[in-house]
Every structure is written in structure tokens, then in C-alpha cells.
Amino acid sequence: SYDMSQDPRGVCVIINNIHFEDMADRDGAEGDTDRLREVIEGLGFTVVTFSDLDHAKMVATMKDQGKADHSNYDCFVCVIMSHGTMGKVYSSDDVGIDICELMKPVNAKKCPSLKGKPKVFFIQACQGEKTQRKEGFDGEYDAKPVPFICHEADFFLGLATVPGYVARRDQDGAPYVHHLAKLLKDFGPTHDLSAIMAMV
């Protein structure tokens, strides 16, 4: 088990890519950022939010966290909401970025102040095909199970791979985010993260 006595407990980065160059916009996802921010702040984290980051900015955002001093924190959390494909998430300029590459900047080697501390990533990414375009698209993305392995110490990864996501989602946002926010709110103060992630 990890020490979680610091106040604040750590930094949480939320990246929510909603608008894209060619891929369908993730309509209805706007509220997901606020929904998660409220819950995660309630658990004692400092939350920083970003939206519609291109490839360079997504990579730079994670590298900035890797360069930051997390000595006074017990944990690091990152939530990425976007389109996705096998083991990748998409930037707003439609570039697929390997999830491992986004995790590496905060590993123990690159970010010594997070060594031995939990680094938690929640990925809400429709596991659809890149070929889905904005013009006349009204079907569903099928989520695919992601054959994904990223061996790093103290990393926890929660991937949403629920089938049947509608690209033009309803106005209430993603079901995974709703479920995650509710679990964190209900169980976050009393359960450890691995137990919560098993429930998601």
C-alpha cells in the first residue's frame, strides 16, 4: 500500500480532446472534464485541465510533468479522453500517440520525485478505426480489447474498452467517465486505487 497522507495528494492532469481535424468530434464529452475535476479535487488532488491538444502539446504536457518536482506529493494521476486505436490515443490533429510514450516521462527514471509512488492513468478512448470521418458518419464505433502491455513499476492503467460507443455521443458524456467519477466519489476516500479500478 502507498502513503497518501500529503495535502494535496498530488497532481492530476486531465486531457480531453473533443475537436479533431478529420475524425468526428466527440460531441457531449465537454462535461466529462468538469465531472472528473470535481470528484478528483474532492479526493485532495490539484487538477490541471487541457482540451484539444495537438500531438506536440500532448507530449510536451507529459514531459512538463516529468520535469516537475513531485517531492511533496504521494501520487500522480492522468486522465486522457479522446479517440483511440490499439494501444494509442489520438491528438486533436489526428496523430495516434502510443500510450506508453505518454507514460514514460513520469516513470522513476525520468521523474525521480515520483519513484516508488503510484502513477495512475485512466484512458477513455473509443477504440474505433481512424477511417471514421466527420462527413455523414452516424454509426457506432466498436471498442476493441486492447492488447496492451507497458511494464513500468508503480503504474496503474484503467482502459475503457466498452463496445458500442456512439461517435456522436449523447450530451451526458461517456459512460466510463460517469461510472469512474461515481466510484471515485463513493469509494475514493476509503478504498485504494487498485480496488476501485477493479470495480470499473
C-alpha positions as CSV (number, residue, x, y, z in Angstrom):
1,S,0.0,0.0,0.0
2,Y,1.1,3.6,-0.7
3,D,1.3,6.5,1.7
4,M,-1.5,9.0,0.9
5,S,-1.1,11.5,3.7
6,Q,0.1,14.5,1.8
7,D,-2.1,17.5,1.2
8,P,-2.6,17.9,-1.7
9,R,-2.1,14.2,-2.5
10,G,-0.7,15.0,-5.9
11,V,-1.3,16.5,-9.4
12,C,-4.0,15.2,-11.7
13,V,-3.7,16.1,-15.4
14,I,-6.9,15.8,-17.4
15,I,-6.7,16.0,-21.2
16,N,-10.0,15.9,-23.1
17,N,-9.7,16.0,-26.9
18,I,-13.1,16.9,-28.3
19,H,-12.5,18.5,-31.7
20,F,-10.3,16.9,-34.4
21,E,-9.1,17.8,-37.9
22,D,-10.7,14.9,-39.8
23,M,-12.1,12.5,-37.2
24,A,-15.6,13.0,-35.8
25,D,-15.8,15.4,-32.9
26,R,-16.6,13.8,-29.6
27,D,-19.9,15.7,-29.0
28,G,-21.2,15.5,-25.5
29,A,-17.8,15.0,-23.9
30,E,-17.4,18.6,-22.8
31,G,-18.9,17.9,-19.4
32,D,-16.6,15.0,-18.6
33,T,-13.8,17.2,-17.7
34,D,-15.8,19.1,-15.0
35,R,-17.4,15.9,-13.8
36,L,-14.0,14.3,-13.1
37,R,-12.3,17.5,-11.9
38,E,-14.9,17.9,-9.1
39,V,-14.5,14.4,-7.9
40,I,-10.7,14.3,-8.1
41,E,-10.3,17.7,-6.4
42,G,-12.6,16.3,-3.6
43,L,-10.1,13.5,-3.1
44,G,-7.4,16.0,-2.4
45,F,-5.6,16.5,-5.8
46,T,-4.6,19.6,-7.6
47,V,-6.2,19.3,-11.0
48,V,-5.0,20.9,-14.2
49,T,-7.1,20.5,-17.4
50,F,-6.4,20.7,-21.1
51,S,-8.5,20.3,-24.1
52,D,-7.9,19.8,-27.8
53,L,-4.2,19.3,-27.6
54,D,-2.3,18.5,-30.8
55,H,0.5,15.9,-30.9
56,A,3.3,18.2,-29.8
57,K,1.3,19.7,-26.9
58,M,0.2,16.3,-25.6
59,V,3.8,15.1,-25.5
60,A,5.0,18.4,-24.0
61,T,2.4,18.4,-21.3
62,M,3.5,15.0,-20.1
63,K,7.2,15.9,-20.3
64,D,6.5,19.1,-18.3
65,Q,5.0,16.8,-15.5
66,G,8.1,14.6,-15.7
67,K,10.3,17.7,-15.2
68,A,8.2,19.0,-12.3
69,D,9.1,18.3,-8.6
70,H,6.6,15.9,-7.1
71,S,8.6,15.5,-3.9
72,N,5.7,16.9,-1.8
73,Y,3.1,14.7,-3.4
74,D,2.2,11.0,-2.9
75,C,0.7,10.2,-6.3
76,F,0.3,11.3,-9.9
77,V,-2.9,10.9,-11.9
78,C,-3.6,11.4,-15.6
79,V,-6.9,11.1,-17.4
80,I,-6.9,11.1,-21.2
81,M,-10.2,11.3,-23.1
82,S,-10.1,11.1,-26.9
83,H,-10.4,8.8,-29.9
84,G,-8.2,5.8,-29.8
85,T,-7.0,2.6,-31.6
86,M,-4.8,-0.3,-30.5
87,G,-2.7,1.0,-27.6
88,K,-2.9,4.6,-28.9
89,V,-4.8,7.7,-28.2
90,Y,-5.3,10.5,-30.8
91,S,-4.3,14.1,-30.5
92,S,-6.5,16.8,-31.9
93,D,-4.5,16.9,-35.1
94,D,-5.4,13.2,-35.7
95,V,-2.0,11.7,-34.7
96,G,-2.1,8.4,-32.8
97,I,0.2,8.5,-29.8
98,D,1.4,5.4,-28.1
99,I,0.0,5.3,-24.5
100,C,3.4,4.0,-23.3
101,E,5.1,7.1,-24.7
102,L,2.8,9.4,-22.7
103,M,3.5,7.4,-19.5
104,K,7.3,7.3,-19.9
105,P,8.0,10.9,-18.9
106,V,6.7,10.3,-15.3
107,N,8.5,6.9,-14.8
108,A,11.0,6.6,-12.0
109,K,14.0,7.1,-14.3
110,K,12.7,10.3,-15.9
111,C,11.0,11.7,-12.9
112,P,12.9,10.6,-9.7
113,S,10.5,12.5,-7.4
114,L,7.7,10.0,-8.4
115,K,9.9,7.0,-7.8
116,G,8.0,4.4,-5.6
117,K,4.8,6.5,-5.9
118,P,1.7,5.4,-7.8
119,K,1.2,6.8,-11.2
120,V,-2.4,6.3,-12.3
121,F,-3.7,6.6,-15.9
122,F,-7.3,6.5,-16.9
123,I,-7.8,6.3,-20.7
124,Q,-11.3,6.9,-22.1
125,A,-10.7,6.3,-25.8
126,C,-13.2,5.0,-28.3
127,Q,-11.3,2.0,-29.8
128,G,-12.6,2.7,-33.3
129,E,-11.0,2.9,-36.7
130,K,-9.1,6.0,-37.8
131,T,-11.1,6.0,-41.0
132,Q,-14.3,7.2,-39.4
133,R,-14.8,10.7,-40.8
134,K,-17.0,13.6,-39.9
135,E,-18.9,13.7,-43.2
136,G,-22.1,11.7,-42.9
137,F,-21.0,9.5,-40.1
138,D,-23.8,8.3,-37.9
139,G,-22.9,4.8,-36.9
140,E,-21.1,3.4,-33.9
141,Y,-17.5,2.8,-33.0
142,D,-16.9,-0.7,-31.8
143,A,-14.5,-0.7,-28.9
144,K,-11.8,-3.3,-29.3
145,P,-9.9,-5.1,-26.5
146,V,-6.5,-3.5,-26.5
147,P,-3.6,-5.9,-26.4
148,F,-1.6,-3.5,-24.3
149,I,1.4,-4.0,-22.1
150,C,3.5,-1.3,-20.6
151,H,5.8,-2.7,-17.9
152,E,6.6,0.1,-15.5
153,A,6.8,-0.1,-11.7
154,D,4.1,1.6,-9.8
155,F,1.9,2.3,-12.8
156,F,-1.8,1.6,-12.8
157,L,-3.7,1.8,-16.1
158,G,-7.5,1.9,-16.4
159,L,-8.7,1.5,-20.1
160,A,-12.3,1.9,-21.2
161,T,-12.9,-0.8,-23.8
162,V,-16.7,-0.9,-23.6
163,P,-18.2,-2.0,-27.0
164,G,-20.7,0.1,-28.9
165,Y,-19.7,3.7,-28.3
166,V,-21.7,6.1,-30.4
167,A,-19.3,8.6,-32.0
168,R,-21.7,11.5,-31.7
169,R,-22.3,10.6,-28.1
170,D,-25.3,11.7,-26.0
171,Q,-25.0,15.0,-24.2
172,D,-24.3,13.3,-20.9
173,G,-20.7,12.3,-21.9
174,A,-19.0,8.9,-21.7
175,P,-20.5,6.0,-19.6
176,Y,-17.0,5.1,-18.5
177,V,-16.3,8.6,-17.1
178,H,-19.7,8.6,-15.3
179,H,-19.0,5.3,-13.7
180,L,-15.4,6.2,-12.8
181,A,-16.5,9.5,-11.3
182,K,-19.2,7.8,-9.2
183,L,-16.8,5.1,-7.9
184,L,-14.1,7.6,-7.0
185,K,-16.7,9.8,-5.2
186,D,-18.2,6.9,-3.3
187,F,-15.1,4.7,-2.6
188,G,-12.1,7.0,-3.1
189,P,-11.8,8.1,0.5
190,T,-11.9,4.6,1.8
191,H,-10.6,2.2,-0.9
192,D,-7.2,2.0,-2.6
193,L,-7.0,2.7,-6.3
194,S,-6.4,-0.9,-7.4
195,A,-9.7,-1.9,-5.7
196,I,-11.6,1.0,-7.4
197,M,-10.1,0.2,-10.8
198,A,-11.2,-3.5,-10.4
199,M,-14.7,-2.2,-10.0
200,V,-14.5,0.0,-13.1
